[in-house]
Amino acid sequence: MYTGLLHSHRSLAYLFLLSALTTVVLALVNRLQNKPTSKALNGLTIATLALGHLQLLMGLGLYFVGPWFGLLTENAGEVMRTAELRYFAVEHISINVVGIVLVTVGRSRFKKLEVDRRKQQAVIAYVGLGLLLIASRVPWDRLF
């Protein structure tokens, strides 16, 4: 179960990162060209949100089924002293949760705002920052 969930989590990471990047780029292009918010941007924000939440659920499953939570609860001092253990047990999960929260706030603001320019700015700011945070904590050496 753990191995299958890990492979799914890794594979879905590509889709999420691509979706989030495309969302931010489209919002930026629309904003710079003073275009109205398109249905494509609406769909991309929904897709990015859904993929992000699915990725988060899989990640939480991995965290509690896998070794990281057990290591952290059994020997927190050792985990915090060891960079690789700390990365997965603390940094990866906490920063990615914050990133998904930002993506969620970006989608929420996108829905609530009525002015196209403000919608695009919300996507650029919140989804963009969420993407940066998440990309900063992706274990790139383990994705390939």
Summary of the structure (lengths in Angstrom):
residues: 144
radius of gyration: 16.9
end to end distance: 20.6
largest distance: 54.6
contacts: 443
relative contact order: 0.16
helix: 88%
strand: 0%
